[in-house]
Amino acid sequence: MDELSPERFYDFSIATGATVSPDGERVAFLVSEFDAEEDDRHTSLFVAPTDGSAEPYRLTRASSASSPQWSPDGDRLAFVAARETDAGVAVENGAEVEEDEDEENGGPVGEGPKPQVWSFDMARGGDARQLTDRDYGVAEFDWAPDGDRLVIAARDPTEEDEEYLQQRKEDGPIEIDRLQHKGDGAGWMDEVSSYLFVVDADSRETVRLDNAYDDEEKGDRRGLQPAWSPDGDRIAFVAQHEEDPDDTHVRNVYTIRPDGTGYERLTDAGMRVQQPRWSPDGSRIAFGGGDPYNWYKPTEAFVLDVESGDLRSVSASLDRTIAFGGNPHWLDDDTLVGLFGDEGNTRMVRLDAEADDPERVFVAQGRSRSVSGLSVSEDGDTLAFRMADPTAGADIYAMGREGLDAEKGAEADEAGLARVSEVNADLVDDHHDCVRLSWENADGVTIHGLAYLPPEFDPEDPDPHPVVSSVHGGPMSYDSPAFGFDQLFWTSNDYIVLRTNYRGSTSYGQEFAERLRGTRGDKEVDDVVSGVEHLVEEGWADEDRLYLTGFSYGGVTTAATVTKSDVFAAAAAEHGIYDFYATFGTDDNHLWHEDEFGLPWENVETYREISSITDVGGVDTPLLVTAGENDWRCPPTQAEQLFVSVRKQGVDSRLVIYPDEHHNIGDPDRAIHRLEELESWFAEH
């Protein structure tokens, strides 16, 4: 593989969002692509046969699409996009109205199109038709079983709200009464509530389900996640209606009839619930449920009997957490399948709806590939998902239900596995490899990680290489085999990339994850440092060219590491927190920090002890510090504080702030700049 330049990032694509048609014949999915001319990212909608017999067909290009969902009959494919208003007649509360030339897409003046639900007629063809017309856009939706209606979740400001929003648009004062006064990516919070609406897919006539809400309730930024029952009689959703939603992570499952009557709470277990899904016969609801504050505990799969109210975990004995976006799908009335984090991988687990008897399945996946974004057809016979293989790319695959029982080492045909997409064919190199490693840390604990190797590197006859130790965020997360541009970039430039699943990582069971709870800067530092020392001992790593970086909690760990160790020649702390006392109330994570460390004014010493800024006098490692200007998960003031403290001592340091960025780096030119900065920083040192 030739040396990869950062500019090749524009050639990198990301396939996600697989959604199987009801008959299992087709799969819709999303591909994010990067535009060099516009310096932007566009997410397009594609459709392909699930048997892989034809190339994917592009349905959208200009406007980014999200949340594809087939209609119950499979003839239409709906999605959310902020596109220009279609040529249809505008409808408001069922009555035709004249278009306002001063408004764009029914939204506030000058703000451009808002996300609406659109639908392609997959039988007749033609462009997408707009199904909703909400002034402030649509956040979520689900089809009714009859295919004639939708349930949507959308903001609906009162007149008083409108006045305040107009004041904000005119750069007036920001006035906030709510505890959660800011949110990363959302900005300064307001009082506008989100509601469920039932929409006629033909006329766009819209009815708000008022009976489900207290008029004074603040908006819940976590989403309502509506799901229509198979018989069409009820809509399930997730919300917090008993306490201030800003002061709790507890969420419950509720149901309501499509006419707004029959509002009922179905759970009261003090959990953080997510993604309710009805069983095919409508008698049960499955969802993911976790401890509302202690996220080190595994998120489990729960099944609720709607009539009796009986609630049981069907995955507790597995002692593994549901992966991000891996909440269970029904295969039939008695069986589910979900995605779980399992020892540094994401894999499928089959679940019994009536017992805690989880079974690891699709062992043909192996340990070198990781899955995500699972979708199941209506009859449960076809599954689609994204599968990442460090040597072959990350693409959409589909297989029949029988593939769940395919044995280890089974060929694709034996597993009924079809590759549907191939989005990065020109970047794939068969010699780029990823291997699993384990080592013992200073406490005698076995730690696991992944090493991405340069094309010509021979583990059996190694030549010492520079190493980038890249630390994952969370910390309640984990590294699994991936095909990412960062790994391609570093390995093509002759670096080994080490990804350590330090204590606190969540795919090794509750006990391993909770070892980090209530602590910061010791255990994970030991795990990261002992990882690169292991590579040195094995002859893989050049001890004079060890480099460290990490994003989010990886940035937290990076800063803590350089206060305690000189093993790295240079480091880059990216978008992290370094003074937990100072960040309380300035980020959007106060509930998490309160649960784990108490309140800062009551536990001053604890907050000082867990903050790397307290020990910054021990830093002599050259340190690059980066932040997003509008990052309210890890505010940029944290980066400034760390940079000034290190630079004040005469240590070589550099601060990079990305304007208008949140807790990410979204624009491709900035993603490229980030890699260039890291490369030059490490090369310089």
ChimeraX attribute file (.defattr): number of C-alpha atoms within 10 A of each C-alpha:
attribute: neighborCount
match mode: 1-to-1
recipient: residues
	/A:1	16
	/A:2	8
	/A:3	12
	/A:4	16
	/A:5	15
	/A:6	19
	/A:7	16
	/A:8	12
	/A:9	21
	/A:10	19
	/A:11	15
	/A:12	17
	/A:13	23
	/A:14	18
	/A:15	23
	/A:16	23
	/A:17	23
	/A:18	29
	/A:19	26
	/A:20	30
	/A:21	28
	/A:22	22
	/A:23	15
	/A:24	24
	/A:25	15
	/A:26	23
	/A:27	32
	/A:28	26
	/A:29	29
	/A:30	25
	/A:31	22
	/A:32	18
	/A:33	22
	/A:34	20
	/A:35	16
	/A:36	14
	/A:37	7
	/A:38	10
	/A:39	14
	/A:40	14
	/A:41	18
	/A:42	18
	/A:43	23
	/A:44	21
	/A:45	25
	/A:46	21
	/A:47	24
	/A:48	21
	/A:49	20
	/A:50	27
	/A:51	19
	/A:52	19
	/A:53	11
	/A:54	12
	/A:55	13
	/A:56	20
	/A:57	12
	/A:58	15
	/A:59	15
	/A:60	17
	/A:61	13
	/A:62	9
	/A:63	16
	/A:64	20
	/A:65	26
	/A:66	22
	/A:67	19
	/A:68	25
	/A:69	25
	/A:70	24
	/A:71	23
	/A:72	19
	/A:73	13
	/A:74	19
	/A:75	17
	/A:76	20
	/A:77	21
	/A:78	24
	/A:79	22
	/A:80	26
	/A:81	24
	/A:82	19
	/A:83	19
	/A:84	15
	/A:85	17
	/A:86	14
	/A:87	8
	/A:88	9
	/A:89	14
	/A:90	21
	/A:91	17
	/A:92	15
	/A:93	13
	/A:94	14
	/A:95	11
	/A:96	12
	/A:97	11
	/A:98	9
	/A:99	13
	/A:100	11
	/A:101	9
	/A:102	11
	/A:103	15
	/A:104	18
	/A:105	27
	/A:106	21
	/A:107	17
	/A:108	18
	/A:109	13
	/A:110	9
	/A:111	13
	/A:112	15
	/A:113	20
	/A:114	23
	/A:115	25
	/A:116	28
	/A:117	30
	/A:118	23
	/A:119	22
	/A:120	19
	/A:121	16
	/A:122	15
	/A:123	9
	/A:124	9
	/A:125	10
	/A:126	10
	/A:127	14
	/A:128	19
	/A:129	18
	/A:130	25
	/A:131	24
	/A:132	25
	/A:133	23
	/A:134	19
	/A:135	20
	/A:136	19
	/A:137	23
	/A:138	21
	/A:139	18
	/A:140	22
	/A:141	28
	/A:142	22
	/A:143	24
	/A:144	26
	/A:145	17
	/A:146	13
	/A:147	17
	/A:148	14
	/A:149	23
	/A:150	25
	/A:151	25
	/A:152	26
	/A:153	23
	/A:154	23
	/A:155	17
	/A:156	19
	/A:157	20
	/A:158	13
	/A:159	9
	/A:160	11
	/A:161	15
	/A:162	14
	/A:163	12
	/A:164	19
	/A:165	19
	/A:166	14
	/A:167	13
	/A:168	14
	/A:169	12
	/A:170	9
	/A:171	9
	/A:172	11
	/A:173	10
	/A:174	12
	/A:175	13
	/A:176	13
	/A:177	9
	/A:178	16
	/A:179	14
	/A:180	21
	/A:181	18
	/A:182	20
	/A:183	18
	/A:184	20
	/A:185	14
	/A:186	12
	/A:187	13
	/A:188	14
	/A:189	19
	/A:190	22
	/A:191	21
	/A:192	19
	/A:193	20
	/A:194	22
	/A:195	20
	/A:196	27
	/A:197	21
	/A:198	23
	/A:199	26
	/A:200	19
	/A:201	22
	/A:202	12
	/A:203	19
	/A:204	22
	/A:205	20
	/A:206	22
	/A:207	17
	/A:208	20
	/A:209	19
	/A:210	15
	/A:211	14
	/A:212	20
	/A:213	15
	/A:214	11
	/A:215	10
	/A:216	9
	/A:217	17
	/A:218	17
	/A:219	22
	/A:220	19
	/A:221	15
	/A:222	13
	/A:223	18
	/A:224	26
	/A:225	21
	/A:226	25
	/A:227	24
	/A:228	26
	/A:229	24
	/A:230	18
	/A:231	12
	/A:232	15
	/A:233	15
	/A:234	22
	/A:235	22
	/A:236	24
	/A:237	23
	/A:238	24
	/A:239	24
	/A:240	21
	/A:241	18
	/A:242	11
	/A:243	10
	/A:244	15
	/A:245	21
	/A:246	17
	/A:247	12
	/A:248	15
	/A:249	19
	/A:250	22
	/A:251	25
	/A:252	21
	/A:253	25
	/A:254	22
	/A:255	24
	/A:256	21
	/A:257	19
	/A:258	23
	/A:259	15
	/A:260	19
	/A:261	14
	/A:262	13
	/A:263	18
	/A:264	13
	/A:265	17
	/A:266	20
	/A:267	18
	/A:268	12
	/A:269	13
	/A:270	15
	/A:271	18
	/A:272	22
	/A:273	25
	/A:274	25
	/A:275	23
	/A:276	27
	/A:277	24
	/A:278	23
	/A:279	24
	/A:280	19
	/A:281	12
	/A:282	18
	/A:283	15
	/A:284	23
	/A:285	24
	/A:286	26
	/A:287	20
	/A:288	25
	/A:289	27
	/A:290	24
	/A:291	18
	/A:292	19
	/A:293	18
	/A:294	14
	/A:295	21
	/A:296	26
	/A:297	21
	/A:298	28
	/A:299	29
	/A:300	26
	/A:301	31
	/A:302	24
	/A:303	28
	/A:304	24
	/A:305	18
	/A:306	16
	/A:307	9
	/A:308	10
	/A:309	13
	/A:310	12
	/A:311	18
	/A:312	18
	/A:313	21
	/A:314	22
	/A:315	28
	/A:316	17
	/A:317	11
	/A:318	18
	/A:319	19
	/A:320	22
	/A:321	30
	/A:322	28
	/A:323	27
	/A:324	14
	/A:325	15
	/A:326	24
	/A:327	26
	/A:328	30
	/A:329	26
	/A:330	25
	/A:331	22
	/A:332	16
	/A:333	16
	/A:334	15
	/A:335	16
	/A:336	24
	/A:337	28
	/A:338	27
	/A:339	27
	/A:340	31
	/A:341	29
	/A:342	24
	/A:343	20
	/A:344	23
	/A:345	22
	/A:346	28
	/A:347	26
	/A:348	26
	/A:349	23
	/A:350	23
	/A:351	26
	/A:352	17
	/A:353	27
	/A:354	14
	/A:355	13
	/A:356	17
	/A:357	15
	/A:358	20
	/A:359	14
	/A:360	18
	/A:361	19
	/A:362	21
	/A:363	19
	/A:364	20
	/A:365	24
	/A:366	14
	/A:367	19
	/A:368	18
	/A:369	23
	/A:370	24
	/A:371	28
	/A:372	24
	/A:373	20
	/A:374	27
	/A:375	25
	/A:376	27
	/A:377	23
	/A:378	18
	/A:379	14
	/A:380	22
	/A:381	17
	/A:382	25
	/A:383	28
	/A:384	32
	/A:385	24
	/A:386	24
	/A:387	28
	/A:388	21
	/A:389	22
	/A:390	25
	/A:391	20
	/A:392	21
	/A:393	23
	/A:394	26
	/A:395	24
	/A:396	31
	/A:397	23
	/A:398	30
	/A:399	24
	/A:400	20
	/A:401	19
	/A:402	15
	/A:403	24
	/A:404	21
	/A:405	13
	/A:406	20
	/A:407	16
	/A:408	14
	/A:409	12
	/A:410	17
	/A:411	12
	/A:412	15
	/A:413	10
	/A:414	13
	/A:415	23
	/A:416	17
	/A:417	23
	/A:418	19
	/A:419	18
	/A:420	26
	/A:421	23
	/A:422	18
	/A:423	20
	/A:424	17
	/A:425	12
	/A:426	9
	/A:427	17
	/A:428	19
	/A:429	17
	/A:430	12
	/A:431	15
	/A:432	21
	/A:433	20
	/A:434	23
	/A:435	15
	/A:436	16
	/A:437	16
	/A:438	14
	/A:439	18
	/A:440	14
	/A:441	21
	/A:442	12
	/A:443	9
	/A:444	8
	/A:445	12
	/A:446	13
	/A:447	18
	/A:448	21
	/A:449	23
	/A:450	21
	/A:451	21
	/A:452	26
	/A:453	27
	/A:454	24
	/A:455	20
	/A:456	15
	/A:457	20
	/A:458	11
	/A:459	12
	/A:460	9
	/A:461	9
	/A:462	13
	/A:463	13
	/A:464	18
	/A:465	22
	/A:466	21
	/A:467	29
	/A:468	28
	/A:469	25
	/A:470	22
	/A:471	28
	/A:472	23
	/A:473	19
	/A:474	16
	/A:475	24
	/A:476	21
	/A:477	23
	/A:478	27
	/A:479	24
	/A:480	25
	/A:481	26
	/A:482	23
	/A:483	25
	/A:484	16
	/A:485	18
	/A:486	15
	/A:487	24
	/A:488	27
	/A:489	20
	/A:490	24
	/A:491	26
	/A:492	21
	/A:493	18
	/A:494	17
	/A:495	26
	/A:496	27
	/A:497	24
	/A:498	26
	/A:499	25
	/A:500	29
	/A:501	28
	/A:502	29
	/A:503	27
	/A:504	25
	/A:505	28
	/A:506	32
	/A:507	28
	/A:508	22
	/A:509	20
	/A:510	19
	/A:511	15
	/A:512	18
	/A:513	22
	/A:514	19
	/A:515	16
	/A:516	20
	/A:517	17
	/A:518	13
	/A:519	17
	/A:520	18
	/A:521	20
	/A:522	14
	/A:523	18
	/A:524	27
	/A:525	23
	/A:526	18
	/A:527	25
	/A:528	26
	/A:529	21
	/A:530	19
	/A:531	26
	/A:532	26
	/A:533	20
	/A:534	17
	/A:535	21
	/A:536	18
	/A:537	12
	/A:538	13
	/A:539	17
	/A:540	24
	/A:541	23
	/A:542	17
	/A:543	20
	/A:544	14
	/A:545	19
	/A:546	24
	/A:547	25
	/A:548	31
	/A:549	24
	/A:550	24
	/A:551	23
	/A:552	23
	/A:553	23
	/A:554	25
	/A:555	30
	/A:556	27
	/A:557	31
	/A:558	30
	/A:559	33
	/A:560	27
	/A:561	25
	/A:562	27
	/A:563	20
	/A:564	19
	/A:565	15
	/A:566	14
	/A:567	19
	/A:568	22
	/A:569	20
	/A:570	26
	/A:571	28
	/A:572	29
	/A:573	31
	/A:574	29
	/A:575	30
	/A:576	29
	/A:577	30
	/A:578	29
	/A:579	22
	/A:580	20
	/A:581	21
	/A:582	16
	/A:583	21
	/A:584	17
	/A:585	14
	/A:586	16
	/A:587	19
	/A:588	20
	/A:589	18
	/A:590	19
	/A:591	19
	/A:592	16
	/A:593	18
	/A:594	13
	/A:595	13
	/A:596	13
	/A:597	18
	/A:598	17
	/A:599	17
	/A:600	18
	/A:601	9
	/A:602	10
	/A:603	12
	/A:604	14
	/A:605	12
	/A:606	18
	/A:607	23
	/A:608	18
	/A:609	17
	/A:610	21
	/A:611	22
	/A:612	27
	/A:613	23
	/A:614	15
	/A:615	16
	/A:616	19
	/A:617	13
	/A:618	17
	/A:619	23
	/A:620	21
	/A:621	23
	/A:622	22
	/A:623	28
	/A:624	23
	/A:625	25
	/A:626	25
	/A:627	30
	/A:628	24
	/A:629	18
	/A:630	21
	/A:631	25
	/A:632	23
	/A:633	24
	/A:634	28
	/A:635	23
	/A:636	24
	/A:637	19
	/A:638	21
	/A:639	27
	/A:640	17
	/A:641	16
	/A:642	25
	/A:643	22
	/A:644	14
	/A:645	17
	/A:646	23
	/A:647	18
	/A:648	12
	/A:649	14
	/A:650	11
	/A:651	15
	/A:652	16
	/A:653	23
	/A:654	17
	/A:655	18
	/A:656	18
	/A:657	16
	/A:658	21
	/A:659	13
	/A:660	12
	/A:661	19
	/A:662	24
	/A:663	22
	/A:664	19
	/A:665	19
	/A:666	15
	/A:667	18
	/A:668	20
	/A:669	19
	/A:670	15
	/A:671	19
	/A:672	17
	/A:673	16
	/A:674	17
	/A:675	18
	/A:676	15
	/A:677	17
	/A:678	18
	/A:679	15
	/A:680	10
	/A:681	19
	/A:682	22
	/A:683	12
	/A:684	10
	/A:685	16
